[in-house]
Amino acid sequence: MDFFQIHNTFFELWDYPMSYLEFFGTVAGFVAVYLASRAHIWSWPIGIINVVLFFFLFYQVQLYPDMFLQVFFFVTNLMGWWRWTHPRPFEEDRKKQLKVSFMPRRQLLQVVVLGLTGTVLMGALASRLHEWFPVIFHKPSAFPYLDSFVTVMSILTTFLMIEKKIESWIIWIVVDAVATGMYFVKGIKFVALEYLIFCFIAAYGFRNWMMEYKRYQQNHD
């Protein structure tokens, strides 16, 4: 299946060979994020296209933890798609009750400890995959610990966003910045550009949530 091969060039841009896999995976990611910001249900199936294509992409550039992250995103996209097509009674009332807030210090400490522990454990696993499963993973993992940091923190931050914790945007900025550099070094520069833009989107999200938090505090003083 040549479409899923990163060396199968779709077109060249400024001497950069753009593969079908990278181009359509990245475009699907942009479209999914845009539709999600518009609360459009098509964000979920297009998001599934994004994570499937990125699964094959990250496998071929030896970013194995990122590859596993796409499995998590695949499941959450399916769950989100199902939830939006099967709304629960009084769903709107429950949404109105959930306000943006800061994490208590204890929860923040737990997130940091869990993130660092998960990074070390997944990094150790990723660094040995080519030894344990050489038939599947032909080459060593690239940046096993850095890639594991992106994967673990992405999962944790997804749950923090569900709870509307303001710190989630700060973590996203850090994660997206690390991912941008990592993808650029690995030569998937269109994906790196996408994550650089995500840094600014996260900063914008942080600003908006802070404004909402301050408005809520002012109205309840």
Backbone bond lengths (Angstrom), bond angles and torsions (degrees), N, CA, C in turn:
res aa  C-N    CA-C-N  psi(-1)  N-CA   C-N-CA  omega(-1)  CA-C   N-CA-C  phi
1 M - - - 1.468 - - 1.536 108.21 -
2 D 1.333 115.42 92.83 1.460 120.58 -174.07 1.524 113.03 -62.25
3 F 1.334 117.38 -29.66 1.456 120.65 -178.26 1.526 111.10 -57.95
4 F 1.320 116.56 -34.37 1.463 121.49 -176.17 1.523 113.01 -90.34
5 Q 1.320 117.93 10.94 1.454 121.85 178.09 1.523 110.02 -99.84
6 I 1.323 117.23 126.27 1.457 121.06 -175.58 1.525 112.58 -67.07
7 H 1.324 117.36 -21.42 1.464 120.60 -179.70 1.529 112.78 -87.13
8 N 1.336 116.88 -0.97 1.451 120.74 176.67 1.531 108.33 -86.29
9 T 1.328 118.22 102.49 1.462 123.11 -171.03 1.526 112.25 -78.68
10 F 1.330 115.36 130.68 1.456 122.89 176.09 1.531 109.92 -84.19
11 F 1.343 116.24 -48.18 1.461 122.34 174.50 1.522 108.07 -162.41
12 E 1.318 116.80 169.03 1.458 121.65 177.15 1.518 109.46 -112.71
13 L 1.330 116.09 138.17 1.453 122.13 179.12 1.521 108.09 -130.82
14 W 1.349 116.54 113.62 1.464 121.19 -177.75 1.541 110.68 52.94
15 D 1.329 114.71 47.48 1.469 122.74 178.94 1.528 113.54 66.67
16 Y 1.337 116.67 11.96 1.472 119.82 176.73 1.527 108.56 -100.52
17 P 1.341 118.36 117.66 1.466 121.06 179.67 1.533 111.17 -75.30
18 M 1.316 116.34 112.07 1.461 121.64 -179.22 1.514 109.87 -93.40
19 S 1.310 117.28 119.28 1.461 121.05 179.59 1.528 109.90 -81.69
20 Y 1.331 115.60 157.51 1.457 120.78 174.41 1.533 109.62 -57.42
21 L 1.312 115.09 -42.15 1.457 122.01 -175.77 1.528 111.35 -61.04
22 E 1.322 116.13 -49.72 1.462 120.03 -178.16 1.525 111.47 -68.46
23 F 1.339 116.16 -42.65 1.466 119.59 -176.43 1.522 111.80 -63.92
24 F 1.324 116.86 -54.67 1.461 119.97 -175.16 1.532 111.73 -71.91
25 G 1.331 117.38 -31.53 1.461 120.09 176.11 1.519 111.17 -65.40
26 T 1.329 116.39 -43.61 1.464 120.65 -179.12 1.518 111.16 -69.53
27 V 1.329 117.45 -43.38 1.468 120.83 178.88 1.522 110.43 -61.72
28 A 1.324 116.95 -42.00 1.464 120.34 177.83 1.526 110.80 -61.70
29 G 1.334 116.73 -36.02 1.460 120.37 177.74 1.515 111.84 -65.48
30 F 1.326 116.74 -44.26 1.466 120.91 177.45 1.527 111.15 -59.99
31 V 1.334 115.62 -47.98 1.464 120.85 -177.77 1.527 110.68 -62.83
32 A 1.338 116.49 -41.51 1.466 120.47 -179.51 1.527 111.18 -63.32
33 V 1.328 117.30 -42.47 1.469 120.92 179.27 1.529 110.37 -65.36
34 Y 1.343 116.07 -42.64 1.468 119.65 179.04 1.528 111.05 -61.54
35 L 1.345 116.77 -46.86 1.458 120.20 -179.60 1.525 111.48 -65.44
36 A 1.330 116.83 -34.44 1.467 120.23 177.40 1.525 110.16 -64.42
37 S 1.334 116.76 -38.25 1.462 119.80 178.81 1.520 111.15 -66.63
38 R 1.352 116.58 -21.46 1.465 122.02 177.60 1.524 111.43 -97.71
39 A 1.341 115.96 6.28 1.473 121.89 -179.13 1.530 111.09 56.10
40 H 1.333 116.74 38.42 1.460 122.21 -178.82 1.528 109.28 -94.91
41 I 1.310 116.66 132.67 1.459 121.24 -173.89 1.530 112.91 -64.17
42 W 1.350 117.60 -24.15 1.461 120.07 179.83 1.525 112.76 -69.52
43 S 1.342 116.76 -8.74 1.468 119.29 176.15 1.524 110.79 -61.70
44 W 1.335 117.21 -31.55 1.470 120.75 -176.78 1.528 112.32 -72.54
45 P 1.337 120.72 -53.33 1.478 118.31 179.46 1.527 112.98 -65.01
46 I 1.334 117.75 -35.57 1.465 119.28 177.12 1.524 109.92 -69.31
47 G 1.332 116.77 -34.27 1.464 120.60 174.46 1.517 111.41 -62.14
48 I 1.322 116.88 -34.75 1.468 121.03 177.71 1.532 110.14 -65.72
49 I 1.330 116.93 -40.59 1.468 120.35 176.10 1.524 109.96 -60.10
50 N 1.326 116.14 -43.69 1.464 121.66 179.10 1.527 111.86 -57.69
51 V 1.330 117.19 -49.93 1.466 119.51 -174.51 1.526 111.63 -71.83
52 V 1.331 118.02 -32.08 1.468 120.13 177.32 1.529 110.33 -65.45
53 L 1.337 116.60 -45.49 1.461 120.08 179.70 1.529 111.05 -66.70
54 F 1.324 116.98 -40.34 1.460 120.37 178.69 1.525 111.85 -68.05
55 F 1.326 117.73 -28.25 1.468 121.00 176.17 1.524 109.71 -58.47
56 F 1.325 116.89 -48.92 1.465 121.29 179.02 1.530 111.36 -68.96
57 L 1.333 116.34 -36.31 1.464 120.32 -179.62 1.526 111.19 -63.86
58 F 1.322 117.07 -50.66 1.460 120.50 -176.64 1.529 112.01 -68.31
59 Y 1.329 116.66 -29.20 1.466 119.15 175.80 1.526 110.57 -62.83
60 Q 1.329 116.11 -41.67 1.460 120.24 -175.07 1.526 113.70 -76.77
61 V 1.343 117.37 -18.79 1.475 119.73 176.43 1.530 110.70 -104.01
62 Q 1.320 116.40 14.77 1.462 123.88 174.85 1.536 114.03 62.20
63 L 1.325 116.85 30.96 1.463 120.60 172.82 1.529 107.13 -100.22
64 Y 1.337 114.88 72.26 1.459 120.82 -170.72 1.534 114.21 -65.30
65 P 1.340 119.82 -42.71 1.469 117.98 175.89 1.520 112.49 -58.79
66 D 1.334 117.37 -38.76 1.464 120.99 176.60 1.523 110.54 -64.53
67 M 1.312 116.69 -34.36 1.456 121.37 176.35 1.527 110.23 -62.26
68 F 1.337 116.20 -45.37 1.459 120.47 178.23 1.530 111.31 -65.68
69 L 1.332 116.86 -32.15 1.465 121.02 178.32 1.526 110.95 -60.41
70 Q 1.326 116.24 -34.14 1.463 119.50 179.95 1.528 111.27 -65.16
71 V 1.331 117.17 -28.92 1.468 120.36 176.00 1.527 109.38 -65.04
72 F 1.332 116.41 -43.19 1.466 121.31 176.90 1.526 110.42 -60.64
73 F 1.336 116.31 -46.50 1.460 120.08 179.90 1.533 111.54 -66.35
74 F 1.327 117.34 -32.14 1.461 120.89 177.04 1.524 110.13 -61.89
75 V 1.329 116.29 -45.49 1.460 121.50 179.97 1.522 110.87 -65.55
76 T 1.344 117.31 -45.02 1.465 120.25 -179.02 1.527 111.41 -66.21
77 N 1.336 117.36 -33.44 1.465 119.64 175.94 1.518 111.49 -66.70
78 L 1.325 116.70 -40.54 1.460 119.78 175.85 1.523 111.06 -62.87
79 M 1.350 116.03 -42.92 1.460 120.29 179.35 1.530 111.00 -63.81
80 G 1.334 116.24 -43.80 1.454 119.99 179.73 1.520 112.05 -63.97
81 W 1.334 116.11 -41.76 1.461 120.91 178.72 1.528 110.47 -61.35
82 W 1.322 115.68 -44.20 1.469 119.85 179.87 1.519 111.38 -66.18
83 R 1.338 117.37 -42.49 1.466 121.00 -178.12 1.525 111.60 -64.60
84 W 1.320 116.00 -38.64 1.471 118.56 -178.77 1.529 112.42 -71.99
85 T 1.324 116.82 -25.27 1.457 120.45 177.62 1.527 111.93 -92.05
86 H 1.339 117.11 -8.10 1.466 122.47 177.66 1.534 109.67 -132.43
87 P 1.331 117.53 66.55 1.471 119.60 -177.87 1.524 111.65 -64.33
88 R 1.316 114.67 142.38 1.462 120.36 177.49 1.522 109.90 -81.78
89 P 1.329 117.58 157.38 1.464 119.83 175.65 1.530 110.46 -60.35
90 F 1.326 115.27 142.18 1.473 122.17 177.15 1.525 112.24 61.61
91 E 1.339 116.75 26.37 1.464 120.09 -179.47 1.526 110.78 -60.02
92 E 1.330 116.61 -40.32 1.456 119.58 -177.88 1.518 111.21 -65.50
93 D 1.334 116.80 -36.34 1.462 119.43 178.88 1.517 111.23 -64.06
94 R 1.330 117.23 -39.51 1.454 120.30 -179.81 1.523 110.97 -68.69
95 K 1.343 116.46 -36.93 1.464 119.40 178.52 1.514 111.13 -63.03
96 K 1.336 116.39 -37.83 1.454 120.06 -178.24 1.522 111.51 -68.66
97 Q 1.319 116.99 -24.26 1.462 120.41 -178.53 1.532 112.05 -79.83
98 L 1.304 117.45 -20.53 1.457 120.80 -177.70 1.523 109.49 -88.12
99 K 1.337 116.64 113.65 1.459 121.95 -177.64 1.522 109.98 -109.19
100 V 1.342 115.30 153.49 1.461 118.99 175.51 1.520 109.14 -66.03
101 S 1.311 116.17 143.04 1.459 120.20 -176.94 1.523 110.13 -157.73
102 F 1.332 115.03 165.36 1.456 121.03 174.61 1.527 109.42 -90.18
103 M 1.316 115.51 153.68 1.462 120.00 176.61 1.521 110.30 -76.07
104 P 1.329 118.03 142.75 1.469 119.77 169.76 1.533 109.13 -62.49
105 R 1.313 117.13 154.56 1.468 120.75 -177.61 1.522 111.68 -56.54
106 R 1.316 115.92 -38.54 1.463 119.24 -178.83 1.521 110.99 -63.85
107 Q 1.329 117.16 -42.41 1.461 120.29 178.73 1.518 111.21 -66.29
108 L 1.330 116.94 -39.01 1.460 120.93 178.35 1.528 110.71 -62.64
109 L 1.335 116.15 -41.77 1.463 120.61 177.90 1.524 110.58 -64.04
110 Q 1.321 116.68 -39.75 1.466 120.99 178.74 1.529 111.01 -63.18
111 V 1.326 116.66 -40.41 1.462 121.13 179.44 1.527 110.29 -64.42
112 V 1.333 116.52 -43.15 1.464 120.89 179.75 1.524 110.87 -63.03
113 V 1.337 116.66 -47.83 1.465 121.13 -179.38 1.524 110.82 -63.68
114 L 1.331 115.83 -45.35 1.467 120.15 -179.47 1.528 110.67 -64.29
115 G 1.336 116.39 -39.75 1.457 120.59 179.79 1.512 112.44 -65.10
116 L 1.329 116.54 -44.95 1.466 120.30 -179.85 1.531 111.20 -68.01
117 T 1.339 115.88 -41.19 1.466 119.68 179.14 1.526 110.84 -63.88
118 G 1.339 115.33 -45.59 1.459 119.71 179.08 1.520 112.24 -62.92
119 T 1.337 116.21 -37.45 1.464 120.70 178.83 1.522 111.27 -63.11
120 V 1.328 116.27 -45.44 1.470 120.59 -179.41 1.528 110.91 -64.73
121 L 1.336 116.44 -44.76 1.467 120.00 -178.07 1.525 111.56 -66.77
122 M 1.332 117.04 -46.99 1.458 120.05 179.97 1.528 111.10 -68.07
123 G 1.340 116.57 -35.73 1.455 120.03 178.15 1.521 111.61 -63.41
124 A 1.343 115.66 -41.07 1.461 120.05 177.76 1.527 110.93 -64.42
125 L 1.323 115.96 -39.79 1.467 120.25 177.83 1.528 110.66 -66.20
126 A 1.334 116.14 -46.88 1.466 120.06 -177.13 1.529 111.85 -62.49
127 S 1.310 116.17 -35.32 1.464 119.78 -177.90 1.524 113.21 -70.82
128 R 1.340 116.73 -14.34 1.474 120.02 -178.85 1.529 112.98 -111.02
129 L 1.320 118.10 -0.90 1.464 120.26 -175.57 1.523 112.52 -57.91
130 H 1.330 116.76 -39.51 1.470 119.42 -178.17 1.522 112.00 -70.12
131 E 1.342 116.76 -18.61 1.462 120.64 177.26 1.527 110.97 -87.92
132 W 1.319 116.32 -39.16 1.457 121.20 -177.66 1.525 112.83 -79.84
133 F 1.349 116.39 -36.70 1.471 120.68 -177.30 1.535 110.07 -130.21
134 P 1.326 117.08 64.12 1.470 120.64 -175.46 1.526 113.95 -63.42
135 V 1.322 117.36 -24.25 1.461 120.00 -179.81 1.525 110.68 -68.46
136 I 1.341 116.47 -34.77 1.475 121.33 -178.52 1.522 111.00 -91.80
137 F 1.332 116.16 -47.61 1.462 121.27 -176.98 1.535 108.56 -105.37
138 H 1.321 115.13 94.36 1.465 120.56 -173.14 1.519 112.68 -74.13
139 K 1.323 117.56 -26.76 1.459 121.62 -176.48 1.521 110.32 -122.10
140 P 1.332 118.23 156.26 1.475 120.77 177.54 1.524 111.03 -63.81
141 S 1.300 114.90 152.86 1.464 120.70 177.64 1.526 110.16 -65.51
142 A 1.329 116.04 135.75 1.462 120.73 176.40 1.534 108.74 -86.28
143 F 1.329 116.58 127.65 1.474 121.51 179.85 1.537 111.57 51.14
144 P 1.337 118.43 56.97 1.468 119.72 -174.02 1.526 114.14 -57.36
145 Y 1.333 118.19 -39.72 1.464 119.86 -177.24 1.523 111.85 -80.94
146 L 1.319 117.23 -38.24 1.457 120.76 177.59 1.530 109.91 -65.88
147 D 1.306 115.62 -43.60 1.459 121.33 178.54 1.527 110.71 -65.30
148 S 1.323 116.17 -37.10 1.464 120.41 178.23 1.531 111.02 -67.12
149 F 1.320 116.45 -35.83 1.468 120.59 176.30 1.526 110.31 -60.20
150 V 1.333 116.24 -46.22 1.462 120.45 178.79 1.520 110.65 -61.12
151 T 1.326 116.80 -42.99 1.460 121.53 -177.79 1.521 112.25 -66.86
152 V 1.320 116.65 -51.31 1.474 121.19 -177.09 1.523 110.82 -63.98
153 M 1.312 117.28 -46.12 1.462 120.22 -177.91 1.526 111.83 -69.13
154 S 1.316 117.65 -30.39 1.464 120.60 176.25 1.521 110.74 -64.77
155 I 1.328 115.89 -41.58 1.467 119.87 178.71 1.520 110.72 -65.94
156 L 1.333 116.81 -47.59 1.465 120.18 -179.72 1.527 111.23 -62.11
157 T 1.316 116.64 -42.13 1.458 120.15 -176.36 1.520 111.65 -70.05
158 T 1.321 117.84 -29.50 1.465 120.81 175.52 1.524 110.28 -58.98
159 F 1.332 116.45 -43.61 1.465 120.07 179.12 1.536 111.68 -70.29
160 L 1.331 116.77 -33.65 1.465 119.86 177.17 1.525 110.96 -66.47
161 M 1.324 116.97 -35.51 1.459 120.17 178.45 1.521 111.15 -67.87
162 I 1.329 115.89 -35.15 1.466 119.55 177.41 1.524 110.13 -59.41
163 E 1.345 115.96 -35.53 1.468 121.80 179.20 1.530 112.13 -88.60
164 K 1.334 117.18 4.48 1.468 123.03 177.94 1.529 112.71 57.81
165 K 1.317 115.82 44.98 1.464 120.46 176.19 1.533 109.21 -86.90
166 I 1.321 116.01 126.86 1.460 121.73 -174.21 1.523 111.52 -61.24
167 E 1.325 116.62 -36.20 1.467 120.21 -178.61 1.529 113.21 -60.68
168 S 1.342 116.17 -18.91 1.467 119.53 -178.42 1.525 111.35 -59.65
169 W 1.336 116.77 -35.14 1.464 119.74 -179.85 1.530 111.27 -69.97
170 I 1.326 116.79 -35.64 1.464 119.94 177.91 1.529 109.50 -64.61
171 I 1.330 115.58 -42.21 1.464 119.72 178.98 1.521 110.22 -64.96
172 W 1.344 116.63 -39.68 1.462 119.49 178.56 1.519 111.63 -60.96
173 I 1.334 117.02 -38.86 1.460 120.35 179.05 1.528 110.20 -60.86
174 V 1.343 115.77 -45.32 1.468 120.46 179.47 1.527 110.52 -63.94
175 V 1.324 116.59 -47.57 1.469 121.34 -178.66 1.523 110.95 -61.93
176 D 1.327 116.84 -46.54 1.459 120.43 -179.03 1.533 111.96 -65.49
177 A 1.342 116.83 -35.13 1.464 120.62 178.05 1.529 110.75 -66.28
178 V 1.331 116.19 -43.91 1.469 120.69 177.62 1.526 110.16 -63.33
179 A 1.340 116.30 -43.84 1.462 120.90 -179.99 1.522 111.24 -63.70
180 T 1.327 117.24 -38.63 1.468 120.97 179.26 1.521 111.22 -57.96
181 G 1.328 116.34 -49.37 1.462 120.28 179.39 1.515 112.39 -64.46
182 M 1.327 116.06 -40.66 1.460 120.65 -178.03 1.529 111.23 -65.53
183 Y 1.323 117.09 -44.59 1.460 120.89 -179.76 1.527 111.40 -67.31
184 F 1.332 116.40 -36.54 1.455 119.97 179.08 1.532 110.70 -63.41
185 V 1.330 115.86 -45.07 1.467 120.41 179.68 1.533 110.89 -64.06
186 K 1.336 116.79 -35.07 1.464 120.34 -179.68 1.524 112.68 -78.32
187 G 1.337 116.98 -4.11 1.455 119.61 173.91 1.511 115.85 89.12
188 I 1.349 118.35 7.37 1.472 120.47 175.05 1.534 106.63 -100.48
189 K 1.317 114.82 76.39 1.454 121.72 -167.26 1.531 113.03 -73.82
190 F 1.328 117.34 -28.07 1.468 119.67 177.51 1.526 109.90 -68.49
191 V 1.326 116.81 -38.33 1.472 121.15 175.47 1.528 109.60 -66.91
192 A 1.345 116.60 -39.51 1.468 120.37 177.32 1.522 110.78 -59.92
193 L 1.333 116.56 -41.16 1.467 120.63 177.72 1.521 110.82 -63.12
194 E 1.319 116.24 -40.87 1.464 120.22 178.30 1.523 110.98 -58.70
195 Y 1.331 116.59 -45.41 1.462 119.64 -177.42 1.523 112.10 -73.64
196 L 1.327 117.04 -26.30 1.464 119.58 172.73 1.527 109.54 -64.55
197 I 1.320 116.56 -42.32 1.469 120.73 176.68 1.519 110.44 -64.68
198 F 1.335 116.54 -36.49 1.465 120.23 177.26 1.526 111.39 -60.58
199 C 1.338 117.29 -31.47 1.473 120.34 176.74 1.523 110.64 -59.33
200 F 1.319 115.80 -43.78 1.464 120.42 -179.60 1.526 111.28 -71.67
201 I 1.332 116.21 -34.95 1.460 119.71 176.50 1.530 109.98 -64.53
202 A 1.339 116.51 -40.89 1.464 120.93 178.36 1.527 110.75 -64.56
203 A 1.339 116.86 -40.22 1.463 120.33 177.29 1.523 110.45 -63.11
204 Y 1.327 116.18 -39.26 1.462 121.28 177.57 1.534 110.42 -65.34
205 G 1.335 115.82 -41.39 1.459 119.99 177.72 1.518 111.75 -63.45
206 F 1.341 116.52 -41.01 1.466 120.83 177.84 1.535 110.66 -60.52
207 R 1.324 116.13 -44.92 1.467 121.26 179.76 1.529 110.74 -60.49
208 N 1.334 116.57 -45.21 1.466 120.08 -178.54 1.516 112.46 -65.85
209 W 1.336 116.51 -41.66 1.462 119.69 -179.89 1.524 110.96 -67.92
210 M 1.331 117.35 -35.38 1.457 120.36 176.65 1.526 110.81 -64.84
211 M 1.313 116.73 -40.83 1.461 120.61 178.04 1.525 110.96 -64.03
212 E 1.331 115.49 -41.70 1.469 119.47 178.19 1.519 110.79 -64.79
213 Y 1.326 116.74 -40.26 1.463 121.35 179.13 1.537 111.06 -62.84
214 K 1.321 116.06 -44.06 1.469 120.42 -179.51 1.525 110.99 -66.53
215 R 1.323 117.35 -39.07 1.468 120.19 177.30 1.519 110.95 -62.57
216 Y 1.328 115.73 -42.50 1.473 119.66 179.48 1.527 110.71 -63.86
217 Q 1.323 116.65 -42.24 1.471 120.67 179.45 1.518 111.22 -64.19
218 Q 1.312 117.58 -41.06 1.456 121.69 -179.80 1.531 111.68 -65.74
219 N 1.334 115.98 -36.51 1.467 119.97 -178.74 1.515 112.91 -76.49
220 H 1.350 116.48 -12.84 1.475 119.36 -177.58 1.526 112.47 -118.02
221 D 1.327 117.08 11.70 1.464 120.46 175.84 1.530 110.06 -79.88
